[in-house]
Amino acid sequence: MMELSTAIFASMLLVVLVSSPAAAQSPPSPFLSPTPSPAPAPAPQFVNLTDLLSVAGPFHTFLNYLLQTKVMETFQNQANNTDQGVTIFVPKDSAFSALKSSTFANLTQDQLKSLLLYHGLPKYYSLAEFKNLSILNPVSTFAGGQYTLNLTYNMGVIHIASRWSNPKISSSVYTTAPAAVYQVDKVLLPIQLFSTDPPLAPAPAPAPESKAADIAPSPGETGSRPNSSESTGSGSSSCSISVGFINYLVLAVSGGLMLLS
């Protein structure tokens, strides 16, 4: 029994001696630092489209129509609350004044709203993206349905073709995502609203020509030309001197003849 206890004790001691170096040599588990969370994406820079159009351009006519029909709210909401953004083609005041005033006065409120929505695309497009976009013609607008546009890109010049007008983008007003605003030199005129080409505004009447009598003579002409009264006076004096001299000669001759006789 004593021998058995000794053997068990020896075995346990051996196990302890063998396992201790392995435990001592095993490296401690590394300390894992928490992975930092990625930085949040910067918030998009929203632009107040009403303020922008009120100081640029001038775009007063287009802006007044946008506010009157509340289409501005549609464009602003698309810029602020969607991932797609918005692209707007804005005609200058001169583009509206080039057309006869009845062109827009005869439109109903819904038709006018469709006309304005026709000037917007429900996605942000930079100038560089128009080259690829032109391959996808026709391009849908906010007006929906058949209110589409055909874009052409030629050596950096971009035209937006509607049925009755083919304006080009003349300048960039604002091009920071999610909103792009481009100036165009004509109003987009879809065939859905205008069955014929809208007439142009009458040309302004030419200025009346100045009459010859209203033209003032130059200073040189005034000084070099004598007055008619002065000319008449000079002629009369010369005539009087000549007559007096002739009378003197007649008297002298008569007196000489009398002396001789």
C-alpha positions as CSV (number, residue, x, y, z in Angstrom):
1,M,0.0,0.0,0.0
2,M,2.8,2.3,0.8
3,E,4.4,1.6,-2.5
4,L,1.2,2.3,-4.4
5,S,0.9,5.7,-2.7
6,T,4.5,6.5,-3.5
7,A,3.9,5.6,-7.2
8,I,0.8,7.8,-7.4
9,F,2.6,10.7,-5.8
10,A,5.5,10.3,-8.2
11,S,3.2,10.2,-11.2
12,M,1.4,13.4,-10.1
13,L,4.7,15.2,-9.5
14,L,5.9,14.2,-13.0
15,V,2.7,15.5,-14.6
16,V,3.1,18.8,-12.8
17,L,6.8,19.1,-13.9
18,V,6.0,18.3,-17.5
19,S,3.0,20.6,-17.8
20,S,4.5,23.6,-16.0
21,P,7.1,24.6,-18.8
22,A,4.5,24.3,-21.5
23,A,2.2,26.6,-19.5
24,A,5.0,29.0,-18.9
25,Q,6.1,29.0,-22.6
26,S,2.6,29.6,-24.0
27,P,2.3,33.3,-24.9
28,P,-0.5,35.3,-23.4
29,S,-3.5,36.0,-25.6
30,P,-3.1,39.3,-27.3
31,F,-5.2,42.3,-26.3
32,L,-7.5,43.3,-29.2
33,S,-8.3,47.0,-29.4
34,P,-11.8,47.8,-30.6
35,T,-12.0,48.6,-34.3
36,P,-12.9,52.3,-34.8
37,S,-16.2,53.0,-36.5
38,P,-15.9,54.5,-40.0
39,A,-16.4,58.3,-40.2
40,P,-19.8,59.3,-41.4
41,A,-20.2,60.6,-44.9
42,P,-20.3,64.4,-45.2
43,A,-23.8,65.7,-45.5
44,P,-24.8,67.0,-49.0
45,Q,-24.7,70.7,-49.5
46,F,-28.2,71.9,-50.1
47,V,-28.9,75.0,-52.1
48,N,-31.9,77.3,-51.8
49,L,-33.1,77.3,-55.5
50,T,-35.3,80.3,-55.0
51,D,-32.5,82.4,-53.6
52,L,-30.2,81.2,-56.4
53,L,-32.5,82.1,-59.2
54,S,-33.4,85.5,-57.7
55,V,-29.8,86.7,-57.9
56,A,-28.6,85.0,-61.1
57,G,-29.7,85.4,-64.6
58,P,-31.9,87.4,-64.7
59,F,-34.4,84.6,-64.4
60,H,-37.3,86.6,-62.9
61,T,-39.9,85.3,-65.4
62,F,-39.1,81.7,-64.9
63,L,-38.8,82.1,-61.2
64,N,-42.2,83.8,-60.9
65,Y,-43.8,80.9,-62.9
66,L,-42.1,78.3,-60.6
67,L,-43.4,80.0,-57.5
68,Q,-46.9,80.6,-58.9
69,T,-47.4,77.0,-59.9
70,K,-45.4,75.6,-56.8
71,V,-43.2,73.7,-59.2
72,M,-40.3,75.1,-57.2
73,E,-41.3,73.0,-54.2
74,T,-41.1,69.9,-56.5
75,F,-37.5,70.8,-57.6
76,Q,-36.4,71.8,-54.1
77,N,-37.8,68.6,-52.5
78,Q,-36.0,66.5,-55.2
79,A,-32.7,68.2,-54.3
80,N,-33.0,67.9,-50.6
81,N,-34.7,64.6,-50.0
82,T,-33.6,62.1,-52.7
83,D,-30.4,60.4,-53.6
84,Q,-30.8,61.2,-57.3
85,G,-30.8,65.0,-57.1
86,V,-32.1,67.4,-59.8
87,T,-31.1,69.1,-63.0
88,I,-32.9,72.3,-64.2
89,F,-32.6,74.1,-67.5
90,V,-33.4,77.8,-66.8
91,P,-34.3,80.2,-69.7
92,K,-33.3,83.9,-69.2
93,D,-35.9,86.6,-69.2
94,S,-34.9,87.5,-72.8
95,A,-35.9,84.0,-73.9
96,F,-39.5,84.6,-72.7
97,S,-39.7,88.1,-74.1
98,A,-38.6,86.8,-77.5
99,L,-42.0,85.0,-77.8
100,K,-45.4,86.6,-78.2
101,S,-47.0,87.3,-74.8
102,S,-50.1,85.3,-75.7
103,T,-47.9,82.1,-76.0
104,F,-48.0,81.6,-72.2
105,A,-51.1,83.7,-71.3
106,N,-53.3,81.2,-73.2
107,L,-52.0,78.1,-71.2
108,T,-54.1,76.7,-68.4
109,Q,-52.5,76.4,-65.0
110,D,-51.9,72.7,-65.5
111,Q,-50.4,73.3,-68.9
112,L,-48.1,75.9,-67.5
113,K,-47.1,73.5,-64.7
114,S,-46.2,70.8,-67.3
115,L,-44.2,73.4,-69.3
116,L,-42.1,74.2,-66.2
117,L,-41.7,70.5,-65.2
118,Y,-40.5,69.9,-68.7
119,H,-37.4,72.0,-67.9
120,G,-36.2,69.7,-65.1
121,L,-34.6,66.2,-65.0
122,P,-35.2,64.0,-61.9
123,K,-31.4,63.3,-61.5
124,Y,-28.3,65.3,-61.0
125,Y,-26.1,65.5,-64.1
126,S,-22.7,67.3,-64.4
127,L,-21.6,68.7,-67.7
128,A,-19.3,65.8,-68.3
129,E,-22.2,63.3,-67.9
130,F,-24.2,64.8,-70.8
131,K,-21.9,63.1,-73.4
132,N,-23.1,59.6,-72.2
133,L,-26.6,60.9,-71.5
134,S,-27.1,61.9,-75.1
135,I,-26.7,58.3,-76.2
136,L,-29.7,57.4,-74.1
137,N,-32.2,59.7,-75.9
138,P,-35.0,60.4,-75.4
139,V,-34.5,61.6,-71.8
140,S,-37.4,61.7,-69.4
141,T,-38.3,64.9,-67.6
142,F,-40.3,65.8,-64.5
143,A,-43.4,66.3,-66.7
144,G,-43.4,62.5,-67.3
145,G,-45.1,60.6,-70.1
146,Q,-44.2,61.8,-73.6
147,Y,-42.6,65.0,-72.3
148,T,-39.1,63.9,-73.3
149,L,-36.0,65.7,-74.5
150,N,-33.3,64.8,-77.0
151,L,-29.8,65.9,-76.0
152,T,-26.8,66.3,-78.3
153,Y,-23.2,66.7,-77.3
154,N,-20.7,68.0,-79.8
155,M,-17.2,69.1,-78.8
156,G,-18.5,70.3,-75.4
157,V,-21.5,72.1,-76.8
158,I,-24.8,70.7,-75.5
159,H,-28.1,71.3,-77.1
160,I,-31.5,70.3,-75.6
161,A,-34.0,69.7,-78.3
162,S,-37.8,70.1,-77.9
163,R,-40.3,70.1,-80.7
164,W,-40.2,73.9,-81.4
165,S,-36.8,74.9,-80.0
166,N,-33.3,73.6,-79.8
167,P,-31.5,75.8,-77.2
168,K,-28.0,75.2,-76.0
169,I,-26.5,75.4,-72.5
170,S,-24.9,78.8,-72.5
171,S,-23.5,78.7,-69.0
172,S,-23.5,76.8,-65.7
173,V,-25.3,78.6,-62.9
174,Y,-24.8,76.0,-60.2
175,T,-23.3,72.5,-60.4
176,T,-22.7,71.1,-57.0
177,A,-24.5,67.8,-56.2
178,P,-27.3,67.2,-55.6
179,A,-28.5,70.2,-57.7
180,A,-27.4,71.3,-61.2
181,V,-28.8,74.5,-62.8
182,Y,-27.9,75.4,-66.4
183,Q,-28.8,78.5,-68.3
184,V,-30.4,78.0,-71.8
185,D,-31.0,80.7,-74.4
186,K,-34.5,79.6,-75.4
187,V,-37.7,78.3,-73.8
188,L,-38.3,74.5,-74.3
189,L,-41.5,74.2,-76.2
190,P,-43.0,70.6,-76.3
191,I,-45.5,69.6,-79.1
192,Q,-47.9,68.3,-76.3
193,L,-48.6,72.0,-75.5
194,F,-48.0,73.8,-78.8
195,S,-49.3,72.2,-81.9
196,T,-47.6,74.8,-84.0
197,D,-44.5,76.9,-83.7
198,P,-45.4,79.8,-81.3
199,P,-45.0,83.2,-83.0
200,L,-42.2,85.5,-82.1
201,A,-42.8,88.8,-80.4
202,P,-43.1,91.7,-82.9
203,A,-39.8,93.5,-83.6
204,P,-39.5,97.0,-82.0
205,A,-40.3,99.9,-84.3
206,P,-37.2,101.6,-85.7
207,A,-36.2,105.0,-84.3
208,P,-37.4,108.0,-86.4
209,E,-34.8,109.5,-88.6
210,S,-33.6,113.1,-87.9
211,K,-34.7,115.7,-90.4
212,A,-32.0,117.8,-92.2
213,A,-33.3,121.0,-90.6
214,D,-32.8,119.6,-87.2
215,I,-29.1,119.0,-87.7
216,A,-27.1,121.8,-86.2
217,P,-24.3,123.1,-88.4
218,S,-20.8,122.6,-87.3
219,P,-18.9,125.4,-85.7
220,G,-16.6,125.7,-88.8
221,E,-19.6,126.1,-91.1
222,T,-21.2,128.7,-88.9
223,G,-18.1,130.9,-88.9
224,S,-17.3,130.5,-92.6
225,R,-20.7,131.3,-94.0
226,P,-21.7,135.0,-93.9
227,N,-25.3,136.0,-93.1
228,S,-27.6,136.9,-96.0
229,S,-28.1,140.3,-94.5
230,E,-24.4,140.9,-94.4
231,S,-24.0,139.8,-98.0
232,T,-26.8,142.0,-99.1
233,G,-25.4,145.0,-97.2
234,S,-21.9,144.5,-98.8
235,G,-23.4,144.3,-102.3
236,S,-25.5,147.5,-101.8
237,S,-22.4,149.5,-100.6
238,S,-20.4,148.4,-103.6
239,C,-23.2,149.4,-106.0
240,S,-23.5,152.8,-104.4
241,I,-19.8,153.6,-104.7
242,S,-19.8,152.6,-108.4
243,V,-22.7,154.9,-109.3
244,G,-21.2,157.8,-107.4
245,F,-17.9,157.4,-109.2
246,I,-19.6,157.3,-112.6
247,N,-21.6,160.5,-111.8
248,Y,-18.3,162.2,-110.9
249,L,-16.7,161.3,-114.2
250,V,-19.7,162.6,-116.1
251,L,-19.7,165.9,-114.4
252,A,-15.9,166.2,-114.9
253,V,-16.2,165.5,-118.6
254,S,-19.1,168.0,-119.0
255,G,-17.2,170.7,-117.2
256,G,-14.1,170.2,-119.5
257,L,-16.2,170.4,-122.6
258,M,-17.8,173.7,-121.4
259,L,-14.3,175.2,-120.9
260,L,-13.2,174.2,-124.3
261,S,-16.2,175.8,-125.9
